[in-house]
């Protein structure tokens, strides 16, 4: 599956039906122990 980053509320069912894996970027960056990291999906 392809990955897509989201930063707002959207119906994720549409992304899943299109073959994407949604990743909530807000939670990913806020909850990471190293706030200056560069994450590659």
C-alpha positions as CSV (number, residue, x, y, z in Angstrom):
1,X,0.0,0.0,0.0
2,X,1.0,3.6,-0.6
3,X,1.4,5.9,2.4
4,X,-0.2,9.3,2.6
5,X,0.3,11.8,5.5
6,X,-2.7,13.7,6.8
7,X,-2.8,16.7,9.1
8,X,-6.6,17.3,9.4
9,X,-9.8,15.3,9.8
10,X,-10.8,13.5,6.6
11,X,-12.8,10.4,5.9
12,X,-10.0,7.8,6.0
13,X,-12.3,5.2,4.4
14,X,-11.7,7.0,1.1
15,X,-8.0,6.7,1.4
16,X,-8.1,3.1,2.4
17,X,-10.5,2.3,-0.5
18,X,-8.0,4.0,-2.9
19,X,-5.2,1.8,-1.6
20,X,-3.4,4.2,0.7
21,X,-2.3,3.8,4.3
22,X,-3.1,7.0,6.2
23,X,-0.5,8.4,8.7
24,X,-1.5,11.1,11.1
25,X,1.5,13.5,10.9
26,X,0.3,15.5,13.9
27,X,0.6,12.5,16.2
28,X,3.7,11.2,14.6
29,X,5.8,14.4,15.1
30,X,4.4,15.4,18.5
31,X,4.8,11.9,20.0
32,X,8.3,11.2,18.7
33,X,11.0,11.2,21.4
34,X,13.3,13.3,19.1
35,X,11.4,16.3,17.9
36,X,14.1,17.2,15.3
37,X,14.0,13.8,13.6
38,X,13.4,13.4,9.9
39,X,11.0,10.5,9.3
40,X,10.9,8.9,5.9
41,X,7.8,6.9,4.9
